[in-house]
Amino acid sequence: MGSEDGARLSIKASPQILVLLQGAGQSPHCGVAGTVYEYGANTLDGGEYVQFQQYAGKHILFVNVASFCGLTATYPELNTLQEELRPFNVSVLGFPCNQFGKQEPGKNSEILLGLKYVRPGGGFVPNFQLFEKGDVNGDNEQKVFSFLKSSCPPTSELLGSPEHLFWDPMKVHDIRWNFEKFLVGPDGAPVMRWFHQTPVRVVQSDIMEYLNQTRTQ
């Protein structure tokens, strides 16, 4: 897998794949018990442990991020998504991870500086919460990602080239690359998952369509 372009993946569906978990009588948990409210994480500066229960009643967009990925350029689009969807009680949460091409090599204390001065640069500051760097796949994966992945079908058939993927063991539900996204509903249940190459504007449109559908039900 060269980088974020997913050139070595074998994918039947469009790279803008969206997995919708609710509707048509399908359980939003896909047979997995519990909610994200059972989990939490430390903020990027390590100053606070955030229990995800505090987001109860809101929609949460979980994103595994990286500072030296081609898709890092979409950080400003995530800011826009957060700004425009905040009135709809949508909160974006970012989780730096170094397991895909070693594209988040810095310490927690270096990540915001890298975003501000290197990529995207130009003084960029995220307007959404970032958490401590950690694993999203493998033996040491954060438990909230174990839950999210178990609740959602994978976004492609294969993981990609092993030389660019840094975890063990590899499983079918694993996250494929930086900037995959999971939407969790106001009851703490996952409802959507997007392939990493899906444009942020499409993710935002999908979320708005979902919100409109749920309001009319």
Secondary structure, DSSP 8 states (H G I E B T S, - for coil): --STT-TT---SS-TT-EEE-SBTTB-TTTT----GGG-EEEBTTSS-EEEGGGGTTSEEEEEEE-SSSGGGGGHHHHHHHHHHHGGGTEEEEEEE---BTT---S-HHHHHHHHHHTSS-TT---SSEEB---BSSSTTB-HHHHHHHHHS--SSS----GGGB--SS--TTS--STT-EEEE-TTS-EEEEE-TTS-HHHHHHHHHHHHHHHHH-
